[in-house]
Amino acid sequence: MSGNAEDVAKVLNDKAQKMGFTTNKVELNDVSMTDFAKMKNVAIVTSTTGEGDLPTNGEDFWDDLNASSKELQNLNYSVCALGDRSHDIFCGAGKKVDEKLIQLKANKVLDRQECDGDDSGSDEWGNSFLEKIKSLQ
């Protein structure tokens, strides 16, 4: 909601394109579960709001993902979670998404990155994610 997650996603998208990847950077709410199930490589960047919730532009995605039981074995993914340790639930949105994707048998190619108060660590996470995806092709 403050734009930090969007900034992290933009930097990652730009790097991916420079490496020759075909990308599609979208807000979470613009991703249907039908489309999501067809995706192969996904980097999810989300901030946390309220009591460990996804921001407004990710609420619908989370509701649909949380209700889904469709296995996602063909999905390679990693999550970058932005949060603030001063809150009771640190990086709750990213943790929820990551845990649900594990439950749906998606292939976590890189451990979740948790950023505290800013986007520190997101750049290294993005570089590692892209290298991992590149090695899988």
MODELLER restraints for C-alpha pairs under 7 A, 6 or more apart:
rsr = mdl.restraints
at = mdl.atoms
rsr.add(forms.Gaussian(group=physical.xy_distance, feature=features.Distance(at['CA:1:A'], at['CA:55:A']), mean=6.19, stdev=0.5))
rsr.add(forms.Gaussian(group=physical.xy_distance, feature=features.Distance(at['CA:5:A'], at['CA:45:A']), mean=5.73, stdev=0.5))
rsr.add(forms.Gaussian(group=physical.xy_distance, feature=features.Distance(at['CA:5:A'], at['CA:46:A']), mean=5.53, stdev=0.5))
rsr.add(forms.Gaussian(group=physical.xy_distance, feature=features.Distance(at['CA:5:A'], at['CA:47:A']), mean=5.90, stdev=0.5))
rsr.add(forms.Gaussian(group=physical.xy_distance, feature=features.Distance(at['CA:8:A'], at['CA:122:A']), mean=6.81, stdev=0.5))
rsr.add(forms.Gaussian(group=physical.xy_distance, feature=features.Distance(at['CA:9:A'], at['CA:45:A']), mean=6.32, stdev=0.5))
rsr.add(forms.Gaussian(group=physical.xy_distance, feature=features.Distance(at['CA:12:A'], at['CA:126:A']), mean=5.83, stdev=0.5))
rsr.add(forms.Gaussian(group=physical.xy_distance, feature=features.Distance(at['CA:13:A'], at['CA:23:A']), mean=6.69, stdev=0.5))
rsr.add(forms.Gaussian(group=physical.xy_distance, feature=features.Distance(at['CA:13:A'], at['CA:25:A']), mean=6.72, stdev=0.5))
rsr.add(forms.Gaussian(group=physical.xy_distance, feature=features.Distance(at['CA:16:A'], at['CA:130:A']), mean=6.72, stdev=0.5))
rsr.add(forms.Gaussian(group=physical.xy_distance, feature=features.Distance(at['CA:17:A'], at['CA:23:A']), mean=6.67, stdev=0.5))
rsr.add(forms.Gaussian(group=physical.xy_distance, feature=features.Distance(at['CA:27:A'], at['CA:57:A']), mean=6.46, stdev=0.5))
rsr.add(forms.Gaussian(group=physical.xy_distance, feature=features.Distance(at['CA:28:A'], at['CA:57:A']), mean=6.37, stdev=0.5))
rsr.add(forms.Gaussian(group=physical.xy_distance, feature=features.Distance(at['CA:28:A'], at['CA:58:A']), mean=4.86, stdev=0.5))
rsr.add(forms.Gaussian(group=physical.xy_distance, feature=features.Distance(at['CA:28:A'], at['CA:61:A']), mean=5.63, stdev=0.5))
rsr.add(forms.Gaussian(group=physical.xy_distance, feature=features.Distance(at['CA:29:A'], at['CA:57:A']), mean=5.53, stdev=0.5))
rsr.add(forms.Gaussian(group=physical.xy_distance, feature=features.Distance(at['CA:29:A'], at['CA:58:A']), mean=4.99, stdev=0.5))
rsr.add(forms.Gaussian(group=physical.xy_distance, feature=features.Distance(at['CA:29:A'], at['CA:59:A']), mean=6.81, stdev=0.5))
rsr.add(forms.Gaussian(group=physical.xy_distance, feature=features.Distance(at['CA:29:A'], at['CA:60:A']), mean=5.39, stdev=0.5))
rsr.add(forms.Gaussian(group=physical.xy_distance, feature=features.Distance(at['CA:29:A'], at['CA:61:A']), mean=4.83, stdev=0.5))
rsr.add(forms.Gaussian(group=physical.xy_distance, feature=features.Distance(at['CA:31:A'], at['CA:61:A']), mean=6.65, stdev=0.5))
rsr.add(forms.Gaussian(group=physical.xy_distance, feature=features.Distance(at['CA:33:A'], at['CA:64:A']), mean=6.75, stdev=0.5))
rsr.add(forms.Gaussian(group=physical.xy_distance, feature=features.Distance(at['CA:33:A'], at['CA:65:A']), mean=6.82, stdev=0.5))
rsr.add(forms.Gaussian(group=physical.xy_distance, feature=features.Distance(at['CA:37:A'], at['CA:72:A']), mean=6.18, stdev=0.5))
rsr.add(forms.Gaussian(group=physical.xy_distance, feature=features.Distance(at['CA:39:A'], at['CA:75:A']), mean=6.22, stdev=0.5))
rsr.add(forms.Gaussian(group=physical.xy_distance, feature=features.Distance(at['CA:40:A'], at['CA:74:A']), mean=6.05, stdev=0.5))
rsr.add(forms.Gaussian(group=physical.xy_distance, feature=features.Distance(at['CA:40:A'], at['CA:75:A']), mean=4.67, stdev=0.5))
rsr.add(forms.Gaussian(group=physical.xy_distance, feature=features.Distance(at['CA:40:A'], at['CA:76:A']), mean=5.82, stdev=0.5))
rsr.add(forms.Gaussian(group=physical.xy_distance, feature=features.Distance(at['CA:41:A'], at['CA:75:A']), mean=5.95, stdev=0.5))
rsr.add(forms.Gaussian(group=physical.xy_distance, feature=features.Distance(at['CA:41:A'], at['CA:76:A']), mean=4.71, stdev=0.5))
rsr.add(forms.Gaussian(group=physical.xy_distance, feature=features.Distance(at['CA:41:A'], at['CA:77:A']), mean=5.73, stdev=0.5))
rsr.add(forms.Gaussian(group=physical.xy_distance, feature=features.Distance(at['CA:42:A'], at['CA:76:A']), mean=6.20, stdev=0.5))
rsr.add(forms.Gaussian(group=physical.xy_distance, feature=features.Distance(at['CA:42:A'], at['CA:77:A']), mean=4.69, stdev=0.5))
rsr.add(forms.Gaussian(group=physical.xy_distance, feature=features.Distance(at['CA:42:A'], at['CA:78:A']), mean=6.81, stdev=0.5))
rsr.add(forms.Gaussian(group=physical.xy_distance, feature=features.Distance(at['CA:43:A'], at['CA:77:A']), mean=5.59, stdev=0.5))
rsr.add(forms.Gaussian(group=physical.xy_distance, feature=features.Distance(at['CA:43:A'], at['CA:78:A']), mean=5.25, stdev=0.5))
rsr.add(forms.Gaussian(group=physical.xy_distance, feature=features.Distance(at['CA:43:A'], at['CA:79:A']), mean=5.95, stdev=0.5))
rsr.add(forms.Gaussian(group=physical.xy_distance, feature=features.Distance(at['CA:44:A'], at['CA:78:A']), mean=6.33, stdev=0.5))
rsr.add(forms.Gaussian(group=physical.xy_distance, feature=features.Distance(at['CA:44:A'], at['CA:79:A']), mean=4.72, stdev=0.5))
rsr.add(forms.Gaussian(group=physical.xy_distance, feature=features.Distance(at['CA:44:A'], at['CA:80:A']), mean=6.16, stdev=0.5))
rsr.add(forms.Gaussian(group=physical.xy_distance, feature=features.Distance(at['CA:45:A'], at['CA:79:A']), mean=5.87, stdev=0.5))
rsr.add(forms.Gaussian(group=physical.xy_distance, feature=features.Distance(at['CA:45:A'], at['CA:80:A']), mean=4.72, stdev=0.5))
rsr.add(forms.Gaussian(group=physical.xy_distance, feature=features.Distance(at['CA:45:A'], at['CA:81:A']), mean=6.03, stdev=0.5))
rsr.add(forms.Gaussian(group=physical.xy_distance, feature=features.Distance(at['CA:46:A'], at['CA:54:A']), mean=6.99, stdev=0.5))
rsr.add(forms.Gaussian(group=physical.xy_distance, feature=features.Distance(at['CA:46:A'], at['CA:80:A']), mean=6.51, stdev=0.5))
rsr.add(forms.Gaussian(group=physical.xy_distance, feature=features.Distance(at['CA:46:A'], at['CA:81:A']), mean=5.30, stdev=0.5))
rsr.add(forms.Gaussian(group=physical.xy_distance, feature=features.Distance(at['CA:46:A'], at['CA:82:A']), mean=6.09, stdev=0.5))
rsr.add(forms.Gaussian(group=physical.xy_distance, feature=features.Distance(at['CA:46:A'], at['CA:93:A']), mean=6.76, stdev=0.5))
rsr.add(forms.Gaussian(group=physical.xy_distance, feature=features.Distance(at['CA:46:A'], at['CA:94:A']), mean=6.02, stdev=0.5))
rsr.add(forms.Gaussian(group=physical.xy_distance, feature=features.Distance(at['CA:47:A'], at['CA:54:A']), mean=6.61, stdev=0.5))
rsr.add(forms.Gaussian(group=physical.xy_distance, feature=features.Distance(at['CA:47:A'], at['CA:55:A']), mean=6.68, stdev=0.5))
rsr.add(forms.Gaussian(group=physical.xy_distance, feature=features.Distance(at['CA:47:A'], at['CA:81:A']), mean=5.83, stdev=0.5))
rsr.add(forms.Gaussian(group=physical.xy_distance, feature=features.Distance(at['CA:47:A'], at['CA:82:A']), mean=4.39, stdev=0.5))
rsr.add(forms.Gaussian(group=physical.xy_distance, feature=features.Distance(at['CA:47:A'], at['CA:83:A']), mean=5.96, stdev=0.5))
rsr.add(forms.Gaussian(group=physical.xy_distance, feature=features.Distance(at['CA:47:A'], at['CA:93:A']), mean=6.63, stdev=0.5))
rsr.add(forms.Gaussian(group=physical.xy_distance, feature=features.Distance(at['CA:48:A'], at['CA:54:A']), mean=5.28, stdev=0.5))
rsr.add(forms.Gaussian(group=physical.xy_distance, feature=features.Distance(at['CA:48:A'], at['CA:55:A']), mean=6.26, stdev=0.5))
rsr.add(forms.Gaussian(group=physical.xy_distance, feature=features.Distance(at['CA:48:A'], at['CA:82:A']), mean=6.36, stdev=0.5))
rsr.add(forms.Gaussian(group=physical.xy_distance, feature=features.Distance(at['CA:48:A'], at['CA:83:A']), mean=5.61, stdev=0.5))
rsr.add(forms.Gaussian(group=physical.xy_distance, feature=features.Distance(at['CA:48:A'], at['CA:91:A']), mean=5.68, stdev=0.5))
rsr.add(forms.Gaussian(group=physical.xy_distance, feature=features.Distance(at['CA:48:A'], at['CA:92:A']), mean=6.03, stdev=0.5))
rsr.add(forms.Gaussian(group=physical.xy_distance, feature=features.Distance(at['CA:48:A'], at['CA:93:A']), mean=5.02, stdev=0.5))
rsr.add(forms.Gaussian(group=physical.xy_distance, feature=features.Distance(at['CA:49:A'], at['CA:55:A']), mean=5.68, stdev=0.5))
rsr.add(forms.Gaussian(group=physical.xy_distance, feature=features.Distance(at['CA:51:A'], at['CA:89:A']), mean=6.28, stdev=0.5))
rsr.add(forms.Gaussian(group=physical.xy_distance, feature=features.Distance(at['CA:52:A'], at['CA:89:A']), mean=5.27, stdev=0.5))
rsr.add(forms.Gaussian(group=physical.xy_distance, feature=features.Distance(at['CA:52:A'], at['CA:90:A']), mean=6.97, stdev=0.5))
rsr.add(forms.Gaussian(group=physical.xy_distance, feature=features.Distance(at['CA:52:A'], at['CA:91:A']), mean=6.65, stdev=0.5))
rsr.add(forms.Gaussian(group=physical.xy_distance, feature=features.Distance(at['CA:52:A'], at['CA:92:A']), mean=3.99, stdev=0.5))
rsr.add(forms.Gaussian(group=physical.xy_distance, feature=features.Distance(at['CA:52:A'], at['CA:93:A']), mean=5.36, stdev=0.5))
rsr.add(forms.Gaussian(group=physical.xy_distance, feature=features.Distance(at['CA:53:A'], at['CA:92:A']), mean=6.32, stdev=0.5))
rsr.add(forms.Gaussian(group=physical.xy_distance, feature=features.Distance(at['CA:53:A'], at['CA:93:A']), mean=5.01, stdev=0.5))
rsr.add(forms.Gaussian(group=physical.xy_distance, feature=features.Distance(at['CA:54:A'], at['CA:93:A']), mean=4.88, stdev=0.5))
rsr.add(forms.Gaussian(group=physical.xy_distance, feature=features.Distance(at['CA:66:A'], at['CA:100:A']), mean=6.71, stdev=0.5))
rsr.add(forms.Gaussian(group=physical.xy_distance, feature=features.Distance(at['CA:69:A'], at['CA:104:A']), mean=6.65, stdev=0.5))
rsr.add(forms.Gaussian(group=physical.xy_distance, feature=features.Distance(at['CA:70:A'], at['CA:104:A']), mean=6.58, stdev=0.5))
rsr.add(forms.Gaussian(group=physical.xy_distance, feature=features.Distance(at['CA:71:A'], at['CA:104:A']), mean=4.59, stdev=0.5))
rsr.add(forms.Gaussian(group=physical.xy_distance, feature=features.Distance(at['CA:71:A'], at['CA:105:A']), mean=5.77, stdev=0.5))
rsr.add(forms.Gaussian(group=physical.xy_distance, feature=features.Distance(at['CA:72:A'], at['CA:104:A']), mean=5.67, stdev=0.5))
rsr.add(forms.Gaussian(group=physical.xy_distance, feature=features.Distance(at['CA:72:A'], at['CA:105:A']), mean=5.62, stdev=0.5))
rsr.add(forms.Gaussian(group=physical.xy_distance, feature=features.Distance(at['CA:72:A'], at['CA:106:A']), mean=4.71, stdev=0.5))
rsr.add(forms.Gaussian(group=physical.xy_distance, feature=features.Distance(at['CA:73:A'], at['CA:105:A']), mean=5.30, stdev=0.5))
rsr.add(forms.Gaussian(group=physical.xy_distance, feature=features.Distance(at['CA:73:A'], at['CA:106:A']), mean=4.67, stdev=0.5))
rsr.add(forms.Gaussian(group=physical.xy_distance, feature=features.Distance(at['CA:73:A'], at['CA:107:A']), mean=6.23, stdev=0.5))
rsr.add(forms.Gaussian(group=physical.xy_distance, feature=features.Distance(at['CA:74:A'], at['CA:106:A']), mean=6.67, stdev=0.5))
rsr.add(forms.Gaussian(group=physical.xy_distance, feature=features.Distance(at['CA:75:A'], at['CA:106:A']), mean=5.24, stdev=0.5))
rsr.add(forms.Gaussian(group=physical.xy_distance, feature=features.Distance(at['CA:75:A'], at['CA:107:A']), mean=5.82, stdev=0.5))
rsr.add(forms.Gaussian(group=physical.xy_distance, feature=features.Distance(at['CA:76:A'], at['CA:106:A']), mean=6.44, stdev=0.5))
rsr.add(forms.Gaussian(group=physical.xy_distance, feature=features.Distance(at['CA:76:A'], at['CA:107:A']), mean=4.75, stdev=0.5))
rsr.add(forms.Gaussian(group=physical.xy_distance, feature=features.Distance(at['CA:76:A'], at['CA:108:A']), mean=5.92, stdev=0.5))
rsr.add(forms.Gaussian(group=physical.xy_distance, feature=features.Distance(at['CA:76:A'], at['CA:109:A']), mean=6.07, stdev=0.5))
rsr.add(forms.Gaussian(group=physical.xy_distance, feature=features.Distance(at['CA:77:A'], at['CA:107:A']), mean=6.22, stdev=0.5))
rsr.add(forms.Gaussian(group=physical.xy_distance, feature=features.Distance(at['CA:77:A'], at['CA:108:A']), mean=5.12, stdev=0.5))
rsr.add(forms.Gaussian(group=physical.xy_distance, feature=features.Distance(at['CA:77:A'], at['CA:109:A']), mean=5.85, stdev=0.5))
rsr.add(forms.Gaussian(group=physical.xy_distance, feature=features.Distance(at['CA:78:A'], at['CA:108:A']), mean=5.70, stdev=0.5))
rsr.add(forms.Gaussian(group=physical.xy_distance, feature=features.Distance(at['CA:78:A'], at['CA:109:A']), mean=6.15, stdev=0.5))
rsr.add(forms.Gaussian(group=physical.xy_distance, feature=features.Distance(at['CA:78:A'], at['CA:110:A']), mean=5.44, stdev=0.5))
rsr.add(forms.Gaussian(group=physical.xy_distance, feature=features.Distance(at['CA:78:A'], at['CA:111:A']), mean=6.51, stdev=0.5))
rsr.add(forms.Gaussian(group=physical.xy_distance, feature=features.Distance(at['CA:78:A'], at['CA:112:A']), mean=6.02, stdev=0.5))
rsr.add(forms.Gaussian(group=physical.xy_distance, feature=features.Distance(at['CA:79:A'], at['CA:94:A']), mean=6.36, stdev=0.5))
rsr.add(forms.Gaussian(group=physical.xy_distance, feature=features.Distance(at['CA:79:A'], at['CA:98:A']), mean=6.46, stdev=0.5))
rsr.add(forms.Gaussian(group=physical.xy_distance, feature=features.Distance(at['CA:79:A'], at['CA:112:A']), mean=4.90, stdev=0.5))
rsr.add(forms.Gaussian(group=physical.xy_distance, feature=features.Distance(at['CA:79:A'], at['CA:113:A']), mean=6.41, stdev=0.5))
rsr.add(forms.Gaussian(group=physical.xy_distance, feature=features.Distance(at['CA:80:A'], at['CA:94:A']), mean=6.73, stdev=0.5))
rsr.add(forms.Gaussian(group=physical.xy_distance, feature=features.Distance(at['CA:80:A'], at['CA:112:A']), mean=5.76, stdev=0.5))
rsr.add(forms.Gaussian(group=physical.xy_distance, feature=features.Distance(at['CA:80:A'], at['CA:113:A']), mean=4.68, stdev=0.5))
rsr.add(forms.Gaussian(group=physical.xy_distance, feature=features.Distance(at['CA:80:A'], at['CA:114:A']), mean=6.14, stdev=0.5))
rsr.add(forms.Gaussian(group=physical.xy_distance, feature=features.Distance(at['CA:80:A'], at['CA:122:A']), mean=6.72, stdev=0.5))
rsr.add(forms.Gaussian(group=physical.xy_distance, feature=features.Distance(at['CA:81:A'], at['CA:91:A']), mean=5.51, stdev=0.5))
rsr.add(forms.Gaussian(group=physical.xy_distance, feature=features.Distance(at['CA:81:A'], at['CA:94:A']), mean=4.56, stdev=0.5))
rsr.add(forms.Gaussian(group=physical.xy_distance, feature=features.Distance(at['CA:81:A'], at['CA:113:A']), mean=5.95, stdev=0.5))
rsr.add(forms.Gaussian(group=physical.xy_distance, feature=features.Distance(at['CA:81:A'], at['CA:114:A']), mean=4.86, stdev=0.5))
rsr.add(forms.Gaussian(group=physical.xy_distance, feature=features.Distance(at['CA:81:A'], at['CA:115:A']), mean=6.17, stdev=0.5))
rsr.add(forms.Gaussian(group=physical.xy_distance, feature=features.Distance(at['CA:82:A'], at['CA:91:A']), mean=5.78, stdev=0.5))
rsr.add(forms.Gaussian(group=physical.xy_distance, feature=features.Distance(at['CA:82:A'], at['CA:114:A']), mean=5.97, stdev=0.5))
rsr.add(forms.Gaussian(group=physical.xy_distance, feature=features.Distance(at['CA:82:A'], at['CA:115:A']), mean=4.83, stdev=0.5))
rsr.add(forms.Gaussian(group=physical.xy_distance, feature=features.Distance(at['CA:82:A'], at['CA:116:A']), mean=6.48, stdev=0.5))
rsr.add(forms.Gaussian(group=physical.xy_distance, feature=features.Distance(at['CA:82:A'], at['CA:119:A']), mean=6.74, stdev=0.5))
rsr.add(forms.Gaussian(group=physical.xy_distance, feature=features.Distance(at['CA:83:A'], at['CA:90:A']), mean=5.60, stdev=0.5))
rsr.add(forms.Gaussian(group=physical.xy_distance, feature=features.Distance(at['CA:83:A'], at['CA:91:A']), mean=4.49, stdev=0.5))
rsr.add(forms.Gaussian(group=physical.xy_distance, feature=features.Distance(at['CA:83:A'], at['CA:115:A']), mean=5.96, stdev=0.5))
rsr.add(forms.Gaussian(group=physical.xy_distance, feature=features.Distance(at['CA:83:A'], at['CA:116:A']), mean=5.26, stdev=0.5))
rsr.add(forms.Gaussian(group=physical.xy_distance, feature=features.Distance(at['CA:83:A'], at['CA:117:A']), mean=5.78, stdev=0.5))
rsr.add(forms.Gaussian(group=physical.xy_distance, feature=features.Distance(at['CA:84:A'], at['CA:90:A']), mean=5.84, stdev=0.5))
rsr.add(forms.Gaussian(group=physical.xy_distance, feature=features.Distance(at['CA:84:A'], at['CA:116:A']), mean=4.79, stdev=0.5))
rsr.add(forms.Gaussian(group=physical.xy_distance, feature=features.Distance(at['CA:84:A'], at['CA:117:A']), mean=4.55, stdev=0.5))
rsr.add(forms.Gaussian(group=physical.xy_distance, feature=features.Distance(at['CA:85:A'], at['CA:116:A']), mean=6.12, stdev=0.5))
rsr.add(forms.Gaussian(group=physical.xy_distance, feature=features.Distance(at['CA:91:A'], at['CA:114:A']), mean=6.52, stdev=0.5))
rsr.add(forms.Gaussian(group=physical.xy_distance, feature=features.Distance(at['CA:109:A'], at['CA:132:A']), mean=6.84, stdev=0.5))
rsr.add(forms.Gaussian(group=physical.xy_distance, feature=features.Distance(at['CA:110:A'], at['CA:129:A']), mean=6.39, stdev=0.5))
rsr.add(forms.Gaussian(group=physical.xy_distance, feature=features.Distance(at['CA:113:A'], at['CA:122:A']), mean=6.90, stdev=0.5))
rsr.add(forms.Gaussian(group=physical.xy_distance, feature=features.Distance(at['CA:113:A'], at['CA:125:A']), mean=6.43, stdev=0.5))
rsr.add(forms.Gaussian(group=physical.xy_distance, feature=features.Distance(at['CA:115:A'], at['CA:121:A']), mean=6.30, stdev=0.5))
